Amino acid sequence: MTIVIFWRKKGEACKPKNTIPTVKHGGGSIMLWLCFAAGGTGALHKIDGIMRWENYVDILKQHLKTSGSLMLGRKWVFQMNNDPKHTSKVVAKWLKNNKVKIFEWPSQSPDLNPIEHLWAELKTHVRARRPTNLTQLHQLCQEEWAKIHPTYCGKLVEGYPKHLTQDKQFKGIATKY
């Protein structure tokens, strides 16, 4: 058994800077924005607090063009879900002003979005490393996101047209990605 003793001034012990939120019994979560393309994974950004359209525009300003350009060169199309904060007038205006081409796709169809497979991959690898606090959870997410092989991303993108065709053929009934 190891005993660790810390000396702090009176009232200092419970200050946020002196505590680390822990994850117990599978609880605790963080919100992330991330992107990928056929060439590999792009930015992973931790969102603090509640995500609003203002935060979303800031994230796009900070990460979208850099991630898109690095992975695909000059021609790329941005796909996002149809969450109201993603489709707000302010976000639409920012995307238009920055000449970001949007890939339109139906609402309520997460199984069509290839990033869902990457989320599952990321969760599997992070869960296997058993983070014990939210700081570690974020760190492990960053590490595991960076480890996802570009070939896997490429296969998801390459298989996308076939998956869309199958979805149309089976009229929205679940198909194997």
C-alpha positions as CSV (number, residue, x, y, z in Angstrom):
1,M,0.0,0.0,0.0
2,T,1.2,3.5,-0.9
3,I,0.3,6.5,1.2
4,V,0.6,9.9,-0.3
5,I,0.3,13.0,1.8
6,F,-0.3,16.5,0.3
7,W,0.0,19.7,2.2
8,R,-2.3,22.6,1.1
9,K,-3.4,25.8,2.6
10,K,-6.8,25.8,4.5
11,G,-9.6,25.7,1.9
12,E,-7.3,24.8,-1.0
13,A,-8.0,21.1,-1.1
14,C,-11.4,21.3,-2.9
15,K,-10.6,23.9,-5.5
16,P,-11.1,22.6,-9.1
17,K,-7.4,23.0,-9.9
18,N,-6.6,20.5,-7.1
19,T,-9.1,17.8,-8.2
20,I,-9.4,15.4,-11.1
21,P,-12.9,14.3,-12.1
22,T,-13.0,10.5,-12.0
23,V,-14.8,7.9,-14.1
24,K,-16.5,5.2,-12.1
25,H,-18.7,2.3,-13.2
26,G,-18.5,3.3,-16.8
27,G,-19.7,6.8,-16.0
28,G,-18.3,10.1,-17.2
29,S,-18.1,11.3,-20.7
30,I,-16.6,14.0,-22.9
31,M,-18.0,15.5,-26.1
32,L,-15.7,15.5,-29.1
33,W,-15.8,16.9,-32.7
34,L,-13.7,15.0,-35.1
35,C,-13.3,14.5,-38.8
36,F,-11.7,12.1,-41.2
37,A,-11.3,11.5,-44.9
38,A,-10.0,8.8,-47.2
39,G,-6.5,9.8,-46.3
40,G,-6.8,9.3,-42.6
41,T,-8.0,11.0,-39.4
42,G,-8.1,14.8,-39.0
43,A,-8.7,17.0,-36.0
44,L,-10.1,15.8,-32.7
45,H,-11.5,18.7,-30.7
46,K,-12.9,18.5,-27.1
47,I,-16.0,20.5,-26.5
48,D,-16.4,22.0,-23.1
49,G,-19.9,22.7,-21.9
50,I,-23.0,22.7,-24.1
51,M,-22.4,22.7,-27.9
52,R,-24.1,25.6,-29.6
53,W,-23.9,26.9,-33.1
54,E,-21.4,29.6,-32.0
55,N,-19.1,26.8,-30.7
56,Y,-19.6,24.9,-33.9
57,V,-18.6,27.9,-36.1
58,D,-15.5,28.3,-33.9
59,I,-14.6,24.7,-34.3
60,L,-15.0,24.9,-38.1
61,K,-12.9,28.0,-38.3
62,Q,-10.2,26.3,-36.2
63,H,-10.1,22.8,-37.8
64,L,-12.2,22.2,-40.9
65,K,-10.0,23.7,-43.7
66,T,-6.8,22.5,-42.2
67,S,-8.0,18.9,-41.7
68,G,-9.7,18.9,-45.1
69,S,-6.7,20.3,-47.0
70,L,-4.2,18.1,-45.3
71,M,-6.1,14.9,-46.1
72,L,-7.6,15.5,-49.5
73,G,-5.8,18.4,-51.2
74,R,-8.0,21.1,-52.8
75,K,-11.2,19.2,-53.6
76,W,-13.2,17.8,-50.8
77,V,-16.8,17.7,-49.6
78,F,-17.9,18.1,-46.0
79,Q,-20.5,15.8,-44.5
80,M,-22.2,16.5,-41.2
81,N,-25.3,15.3,-39.6
82,N,-28.5,17.4,-39.7
83,D,-28.3,18.5,-36.1
84,P,-30.0,21.9,-35.7
85,K,-26.8,23.6,-34.6
86,H,-25.1,22.2,-37.7
87,T,-27.8,23.5,-40.1
88,S,-28.4,26.9,-38.4
89,K,-28.4,30.0,-40.7
90,V,-25.2,31.3,-39.1
91,V,-23.4,28.0,-39.8
92,A,-24.8,27.8,-43.3
93,K,-23.6,31.3,-44.0
94,W,-20.1,30.6,-42.7
95,L,-19.9,27.5,-44.8
96,K,-21.1,29.4,-47.9
97,N,-18.7,32.3,-47.3
98,N,-15.8,29.9,-46.9
99,K,-16.8,28.0,-50.0
100,V,-17.2,24.7,-48.2
101,K,-19.0,22.2,-50.4
102,I,-21.6,20.2,-48.3
103,F,-22.6,16.6,-49.0
104,E,-26.4,16.5,-48.5
105,W,-27.8,13.4,-46.9
106,P,-31.0,12.4,-45.2
107,S,-31.9,13.1,-41.6
108,Q,-32.2,10.3,-39.1
109,S,-29.7,8.0,-40.9
110,P,-26.6,7.6,-38.8
111,D,-26.0,4.1,-40.2
112,L,-25.3,5.8,-43.5
113,N,-22.5,8.0,-42.0
114,P,-19.1,6.3,-42.2
115,I,-17.9,8.3,-39.2
116,E,-20.2,6.1,-37.0
117,H,-17.8,3.2,-37.7
118,L,-14.9,5.3,-36.6
119,W,-16.7,6.3,-33.4
120,A,-17.2,2.6,-32.7
121,E,-13.5,1.9,-33.4
122,L,-12.4,4.7,-31.2
123,K,-14.7,3.7,-28.3
124,T,-13.5,0.1,-28.5
125,H,-9.8,1.0,-28.2
126,V,-10.3,3.7,-25.5
127,R,-12.5,1.4,-23.4
128,A,-9.9,-1.4,-23.6
129,R,-7.4,1.0,-22.0
130,R,-9.8,1.7,-19.1
131,P,-9.5,5.4,-18.4
132,T,-10.0,6.3,-14.8
133,N,-10.7,10.0,-15.1
134,L,-12.0,12.5,-17.7
135,T,-8.5,14.0,-18.3
136,Q,-7.2,10.5,-19.1
137,L,-10.3,9.8,-21.2
138,H,-9.5,12.8,-23.4
139,Q,-5.9,11.9,-23.7
140,L,-6.6,8.3,-24.6
141,C,-9.2,9.5,-27.2
142,Q,-6.5,11.7,-28.8
143,E,-3.9,8.8,-28.8
144,E,-6.3,6.2,-30.2
145,W,-7.7,8.6,-32.8
146,A,-4.2,9.3,-34.1
147,K,-3.5,5.5,-34.3
148,I,-6.5,4.7,-36.7
149,H,-4.8,3.6,-39.9
150,P,-5.5,5.7,-43.1
151,T,-6.3,2.4,-44.9
152,Y,-9.3,1.9,-42.7
153,C,-10.5,5.4,-43.4
154,G,-10.0,4.9,-47.1
155,K,-12.0,1.7,-47.1
156,L,-14.9,3.5,-45.3
157,V,-14.9,6.3,-47.9
158,E,-14.5,3.9,-50.9
159,G,-17.4,1.7,-49.7
160,Y,-19.7,4.7,-49.2
161,P,-21.2,4.8,-52.8
162,K,-22.0,1.1,-52.7
163,H,-23.6,1.4,-49.3
164,L,-25.8,4.3,-50.5
165,T,-26.9,2.2,-53.5
166,Q,-27.7,-0.8,-51.2
167,D,-29.7,1.6,-48.9
168,K,-31.8,2.8,-51.8
169,Q,-32.3,-0.8,-53.1
170,F,-33.4,-2.0,-49.7
171,K,-35.5,1.1,-49.1
172,G,-33.7,2.1,-45.8
173,I,-33.7,-1.3,-44.2
174,A,-30.4,-1.8,-42.4
175,T,-27.6,-3.2,-44.6
176,K,-24.1,-4.3,-43.8
177,Y,-21.5,-1.5,-44.2
